[in-house]
């Protein structure tokens, strides 16, 4: 994964805001295209992020909305990890019972 050059993006946003948004769209599209196995999910997530940014009113409000979305996904991931651990424990018990 290429590194993120904050200086490049900051400079571009300051000197050419329209160019920044064009380049941002290109970079996001390139990233999504490079992950064809989850392209649909990434596109849906980016659509949600863009919608939050559009209706938020301020960058801080947009960040709060995006962090809220991340929180929901992290909670779901945590729940899936617990379920996986429980399944793994049951499988281990079954395998150990065969000995």
C-alpha positions, -999 to 999 in steps of 0.1 A, spaced: 0 0 0 15 33 -10 22 57 19 -1 87 25 17 120 18 0 145 41 22 173 28 11 167 -8 -26 167 1 -23 198 24 -4 217 -3 -28 207 -30 -59 217 -9 -44 251 -1 -33 261 -36 -59 243 -57 -91 233 -38 -108 221 -70 -78 201 -80 -77 186 -45 -112 172 -48 -105 159 -83 -74 141 -71 -92 129 -40 -120 113 -62 -93 98 -84 -74 83 -55 -105 69 -39 -116 54 -72 -82 39 -77 -82 24 -42 -117 9 -46 -108 -5 -80 -77 -22 -66 -100 -42 -43 -124 -59 -67 -135 -85 -41 -150 -58 -19 -156 -31 -45 -194 -30 -38 -189 -26 0 -162 0 -4 -184 20 -29 -213 19 -5 -191 30 24 -177 59 4 -212 69 -6 -222 70 31 -191 90 40 -197 115 11 -234 119 22 -223 126 58 -198 152 46 -225 168 24 -251 172 51 -229 178 81 -225 215 77 -190 216 92 -159 194 90 -162 186 128 -198 175 124 -188 154 94 -160 137 115 -185 130 143 -208 113 118 -180 93 102 -166 83 137 -201 72 146 -202 50 115 -168 36 124 -180 28 159 -210 8 145 -186 -12 124 -161 -18 152 -189 -30 175 -201 -54 148 -165 -66 143 -161 -72 180 -194 -92 181 -181 -113 152 -148 -119 170 -167 -131 201 -188 -155 180 -157 -168 162 -139 -174 196 -169 -193 209 -170 -214 177 -133 -220 179 -136 -231 216 -164 -255 207 -144 -270 179 -114 -274 201 -135 -292 227 -149 -315 200 -114 -323 186 -100 -328 221 -129 -352 228 -118 -374 200 -84 -381 216 
